[in-house]
Structures are given as C-alpha cells and as structure tokens.
Amino acid sequence: MPNMQKEFDTFHEKIKLKKYDENKDLRDKRDLLIDELRDALKDEKIPGTDKSLTFRSINQGSYAMNTGIRPKHDDYDIDVGVIFNVTNEEYESGTLKKLVRDKLNKSNRTVKYKRPCITVEYKTEDYHVDLAVYSDNNSDIHIAWGKEFSDEKLWYKSEPEELTSWVADVSTDPDKAAQFRRCVRFLKKWKEKQFNSGGNGAPPSIGLTIQTRKAFNFYDKKSDLNALITVAKYIKDSFCDEYDHALSKWMKNIVVDLPVAPYKNVYYKMTLIQKDKFHEKVDILLEALEEAEREESAHKASKILRNVFGDEFPLVEDVKEARVMPYVTSGNNA
Amino acid sequence: MSHEELEEEIRKISIQCLISCEKGASEKVWNFSLKGRKIWNVSLDFSYDFPNRLPFAKLLDKDDVGILAHVNRACTVCVEESDSIVINTSNPSKVIEYFLEEIVKTLDHASVRINQVELTDEYEGYFQHDAIGDVNSFYVATDKFEIITLSVIPIRSGYLYRQNHHYHFPVLLLNQRNEYPTHFSNVKKAISTIINIIHLPLDTPVLPPSNAEKLTAKYIYSIFDNISPENKSALNEFLEKTNPKKEFFILLSMPRQANERTQLLLQYIHKDDRPHPCAEYSDQWELRFYTMQRNHREYLLERGGAKNILSNKKVAIVGCGSVGSEIAFMLAKTGIGELTLIDNDDLKVDNIYRHRLGGSYLNYELEKLKTSTPKVKHNSKVVALQFALQKDLPYVKVTAIKKVFEKVLNEEYIVNSDLVIIAVGSPSLNLKFNIDLKGRDVKHAIFCWNEAAGYGGHSVRLNLDTCCLNCLYTYEDGYSNICKLNLLDSDQKISKNLTGCAGVFTPFSYLDSSQTAILAANQSVQLLLNQDLTSKAASWKGKGTGSLKTTARYDAINLVDEFAISRAELCKVCNDK
C-alpha cells in the first residue's frame, strides 16, 4: 500500500477555505451587510412597545465550523445568523423575516426569501450571503422557518451555536480535530464531483459533517485515507432498507437527526430515490477508497482518488524501473 | 516469429496471475485466463509483427463490455495509451508476461466502479469503429440546448436511396450564427445546403448499452430524458413546431470530467415521414451516427501543441524576409492570436530558395492594364504571407502593412503590441529602430539576424526599460561599430553578385534563417508566457560555407550560446532616454 498522505495534504491545502479570521475579504463583506441591516433597523420598534428592535449576529455554517472548501465557481457562500431581541409572541416569524428581506432589498442585488434564510445575491460579486433569522426568545433561540407564501411559517426551536460547538468539540487533541476537518472537506469535494450540482440530489453538507463527527472516534495520524475509509463505512452502515411500493423494490433510506434542536433529520429534503442513489455512491466511494488503500502503485492509487475527488487531487507519476522492463513507453514522436 | 517459436515463448510464461492458456481462433491467437479482482478471459492476437509490436488484446467476457473503461465495443483492451513503445525483443516471453500483468492491472482498475467515469469520458472512442465517418465541426458544444446549422449534401446512390430513402451526408457543423474562419483552407466550399438541427446536451454522462451492444434508437430514446429542466422546456418548444420528416439529425453531447464534451451526430432515416425521434420512440428508424472532427480554437491549439494562453497576444514583425517570414509561421503555430506584418518589399523569384513562401505566391501573368506597357504585378511579401498564414491556420488574425517601418512607428499596432520583432537584417537600421522603439515606450523587442554564409545567427531579446541594442555596441571606452555578438570579423568581402552591381546579395540559406528564427521564436514565447522577461542574447554557430575570418567569440562559444544583457554604462541611447 502506498502512503498517499503527502498527496492528501497537498490536496487539502488546495481545497480548504480559510477561516473568517484569516480571510479578511469575506469577513469585511459579512460585516458590511450586517452593519447595513443594523443601520436600516435603527428606528424600528418592536410592535406595541417602545423597545428598539436590535439583534446580535453569529457565524454559522462551514466558516464557523472551519470545514469550508473553496467553491467551484468562486461563488463564495457566507452563512450568518441574526438573533433578534424578540420573543416568539412579539413577532410572527414571517413578518420579521420579511422585514429583514425588505430592508436589504436594493437594486445592486437580488434578495430571496427561502425556507431557512434570506439569501442576498450580488449581481457583480462572487459571493452570496445566507442570513438565518432567529428570535432570542429569552435565550430560547428559535429560527424563522418557512417560505414566504407557504402556510408552514413558524418559529422553530434551534440551537445554531450549540451545533457549531458540537462540531468543534470533536476532540481536544488539535491533530485529531484537524484530521476530522480534513475528512469533512474531502467528503465535500467527493460530493461536488459525484453529484449533479443542480437540484436536491446531493446530500447536504451538514449531513456529511454530522456523520463524520459521529464516526470520528478514531485517529490515524499517518493516513487520512484510512480515516476516510472508517467514515465511509460508518455512513454506508447508517442506511436501512425500505420497501418502495411504487417501484416494487427494496431501497436504501437514511435518517440522521441533528444533534441539537430541532433534532430533525438532516436528509429530510431528499426523496427515497435520491437517498438510494446516495447509498450507491457511498458504496462506490468505499470500494474506491479501499481499492486505493490496497493498490500497490501510488500512480494507480492516485488515479482512483482523482476519480473520487477530482483533478485537484495530485497525480503521482508512474515510476517504473525502466531499464529492466520488457517494454517501456518512451514519449518519442515525429 | 513462427507459430512454433511463439508457442515456445508462451509455454515459458510463469506469472502468478496466469490460470490457464490455450490456442485461440488461429495459430497466432492465444486465449488466457487471468486472475485479478475477478477472473479475466482475454485473447492476445500476435499476428502483427510480434515481438516488434505488442499483441492486440481482446476481452472475451462480453458481459463486461460497456461497463469497463479502456475496453471498446469491439472488446479491444487498451493497455498502452502511447504508441511510442520500446520493446526488448530479445526475451519475448517476458514481454508477454509483462503485457498480461498490465492487462490484469488495467481491467482491475476499470472494474472499480468509481473508475467507470473513465469509460464515460471515452464514450466517443468506445463507438468509434461503428461510426459512418467524421464530421467537421466549428461548433462548441456547451450544456445549452440550441438550434445549430449543419451543412449537408444529398445522397443519390446506394441501397437506401434505391429503397426510396432520401437522406443527406453531413459535412460541416456550425453554430446558429454560421460563424467559421472564412479564409481557412477550402472550408467555404464545404458550405452548400444548410439545415437546422438540435444540439441536445445530456445533463450527466451515461454508460454505453450493456453486453457490447451497438447504439440503437431504443437506447438513445432512453437517455433523451437526462436533460436539465431548462433544456427540456426548450426541446419541447422545438418539438411543438417540428413536423414529421424522413430524416432528422441530432447532435448529442454529454459532459466529460475535463475539457471537451462527448459529442455524436445522430442521423435518423426512414422512407416515410415520422415524428422527431425525441418526441416519439419508433423502432422503424435507421440510426447511423458520426463522430466529430473538432475545429474550434481551444481544441485545435491544444491538440497541436500550441498554447491557448497565447491567443490574446499581439506581435508585430518588422521585416518579412527569410527570417521574418519564418518567425511569422513559427509564432502563428505557437497559437499567438494576432500578427502584424510590416515590409515594403514584393516577393520575387530571387527569394524562393530562402523565403518561407515559394512559387505558389509568385505571379508570372501580365497584368491587364489599359496603358501601353503592361507589366507583371508582384505580390507583396506581407500580403502573400497574410494569405498563406490565414489559409493554413484558422485562428490567427494577420494584418499586412506594406510600408517602410518609419511610416508605421506610431501606429497602434506597434505601440500596443506585446512584442515587436525586428528582422530586417541591416545593423544600421536595427540601431536606428532601437532608438525609435525606445522613444515610443515599446517595452519588449527582439532583434534578429543571420551572420553571412552559414556561420551563425543571433536573436536579441530586450527589455528596453533596462537596456537596448546599442548596449551591445558599447564598450568600456564608448561606442564602436563592432557588435559584441559578431562571429565574423568585420570589413571582409562578404557580399556576392551574380549579375553585376544591381544584383548584390549576402549569401545565407533557408536553413540559416530557420535556425535564427527558432532562437527568436523561442525567446518570444518565453516572454509572452511570462517565463522569462529578461534581456538575453542568443546565438547559434555553424560551420560556414566560405573561408571567412571568424572572431574570438566564434571560437569560444558552443553551437548554441545565450547570455544575459545588462546596460552598458556608456550607452548613449540608454543614457539619453
């Protein structure tokens, strides 16, 4: 088995997105929007009271968890939460979310009202901001959930900061935590390559992050490949059989609950067919990783891993003892 | 190698993966059972000059064809991608052993499911032998559904025609706007009857039909659905307006991991009108298909070893004689997008043994003039070169300026060029142009010239912000007429004439100019790729064809010599600026 750790390290350096603290540009962009919102809301009162409507902001998503990868088409995604000093009774969730949307809706951008957040897309910039709206609700945080014109609009108990901490607390050993973060990033690259970018066919990254975190009760300092094999096995084993009557066949289903409120299935958006496909792809992933681990030639192993993760994974040159081979390729031409 | 010798070599084979072997369909074909991730049954055909050539390998398990990468529909296993093999023919059994082991590795690798992507990447090659032929295409297939145009010619013979099938042969694919490089080759002649067809881009790659089956209308119909919602609605809109016909073409494409999309041009033929094959499945269609001969820029440049990155670079060449014309062709073939050629001379028969262009560009016909003295009109060197370059290469824009250099000095195409190359051959003019270019804030220039009679040549790449050509003429005690690069002593009788004073010329050959042009072209490319922006003098040295006196430098340098140029302290041109 060739030691591919050097290649995994190089690959990781290429794909990892730096933290906010190191990535001033994105940090500035985040702050600009938050300041703008604060300014736009400065005269706003909580209905029926003299209390000003204020909020505090938190980082969430992969930046906060330090598990981000550089986006494929340079469309950076900034995840921010804004926690308002209101109770669930003081505001109807849709009303507050709509207020945020309206305050940010300007001509240089498109502002979308989505189920979990408000998304601000810039016409000329290479990033978008997902802004989740929360009520502090006397330190019992709830998220404003639901689409604008849907009946399903409500305050949903949520623990965004607890989720970030849960992921960050994977280990007190910095080497172990670093390997965990690398594995999450590798799986995100796998997802990017193996699933069609449009639609909901791909498992959400938070699902992969949570499952990696749950699988991470081991540590193999010398081999990210071995660590990944353990994670892939864990994910594969977390599927269960379910009979699909419409298709008249057994399918694979998966339920993974958030470790914090609202404790719902992170794969809730995927259809059974999509989850079955997800299982097949994990199975193919595991076979590929195990084959790369078994492969004697580093060149062949790297070719397999490039088919898993894409061309950013380094190709190891084919080294043969050319002098003693019965035949060799020379590269000569005319 | 005789059958007996081959058998003897095969009997010597002793490798771990070999389970059994036996004679196959002929004396030169042997079947092997090999153990890898599973048992692989393959045949090796030694008919083709083994051991000077490797045998052909075929996979005998048809169930695996259409699933495994590197095995085509004819079951051929592609073991070595390269045809530049060196074989140790003294030990053929070792060659077979190694080849068999490589087959097992190839098939094992292909059987790891993640590697199926290598099969979808080579989808065109998988079916190559079944295609009716190649179709030239200037169309760049993206992931967007489009109506595109296809130039066709009607077929008026053959079995299908006699069966009342009225169909066409596809010739050239173009985009909606019918864009193509009009000066290139005889491409204009390929455009006759134009029909509209659809480009149907699949969203994800698909595997070929299983069990080595060929492409069928049924299989194709089953993959049509694999398109994005936007493309689907565009397709439906098209189908609503499309009447049944006897013939339809569809350009089918699907993504590959990198670079080009897979493309096949499908042709559906029937003697009666039928609905479009995307609208309704019918097993009545005769389905044929064609592979693509891609003609678009990105593909051709990379395929030909040129650099796409150079396609936005502009180079002006002053002097399009023997050296300049050669540089123009070399640079065009590196992929440079824009050349401006400046020269005031005509191409004459005197030139043809050392100019890049030959007799095809001369004119012997009298011009039909209204005046009483008709004359033979010569082609100018720059116009002839422009014509030749644009006919030879589709993606180079050439501007021909038939003027002396002094008249174009301030023109945009000089000032805004990424590089100006001076190949006029005259040292005095070189020094004058050096001053002119420095005065115009041109940053990068190359001066190049031959020594006489095959003794050598030079190319001097200058960053004019730091030094200049005059620095090579400036010594510790100031300016001299002797260039530091000279390989021949000055003031020798070098010129020749064959017909008197009017026919004076300096002897040098096409090979001399070509070698100098190679130096200049290499220096140009290094600069334009930002690999080396420094000032350097490169020289080549030849044996010479005369008995001329050579300089000490001639004796001192290797056959090719290069050194960095720095500013001469007393250089008047640099100091004046």
Chai-1 contact restraints between the chains, C-beta under 6 A:
chainA,res_idxA,chainB,res_idxB,connection_type,confidence,min_distance_angstrom,max_distance_angstrom,comment,restraint_id
A,N196,B,T204,contact,1.0,0.0,6.0,A-B,restraint_1
A,I284,B,R113,contact,1.0,0.0,6.0,A-B,restraint_2
A,I284,B,I114,contact,1.0,0.0,6.0,A-B,restraint_3
A,E287,B,R113,contact,1.0,0.0,6.0,A-B,restraint_4
A,A288,B,V112,contact,1.0,0.0,6.0,A-B,restraint_5
A,A288,B,I114,contact,1.0,0.0,6.0,A-B,restraint_6
A,E291,B,V112,contact,1.0,0.0,6.0,A-B,restraint_7
A,N307,B,I114,contact,1.0,0.0,6.0,A-B,restraint_8
A,N307,B,N115,contact,1.0,0.0,6.0,A-B,restraint_9
A,N307,B,V117,contact,1.0,0.0,6.0,A-B,restraint_10
A,V308,B,I114,contact,1.0,0.0,6.0,A-B,restraint_11
A,P326,B,N88,contact,1.0,0.0,6.0,A-B,restraint_12
A,P326,B,K94,contact,1.0,0.0,6.0,A-B,restraint_13
A,P326,B,V95,contact,1.0,0.0,6.0,A-B,restraint_14
A,P326,B,Y98,contact,1.0,0.0,6.0,A-B,restraint_15
A,Y327,B,I85,contact,1.0,0.0,6.0,A-B,restraint_16
A,Y327,B,I87,contact,1.0,0.0,6.0,A-B,restraint_17
A,Y327,B,V95,contact,1.0,0.0,6.0,A-B,restraint_18
A,V328,B,V86,contact,1.0,0.0,6.0,A-B,restraint_19
A,T329,B,S82,contact,1.0,0.0,6.0,A-B,restraint_20
A,T329,B,S84,contact,1.0,0.0,6.0,A-B,restraint_21
A,T329,B,I85,contact,1.0,0.0,6.0,A-B,restraint_22
A,S330,B,S84,contact,1.0,0.0,6.0,A-B,restraint_23
A,S330,B,V86,contact,1.0,0.0,6.0,A-B,restraint_24
A,G331,B,S84,contact,1.0,0.0,6.0,A-B,restraint_25
A,N332,B,S84,contact,1.0,0.0,6.0,A-B,restraint_26
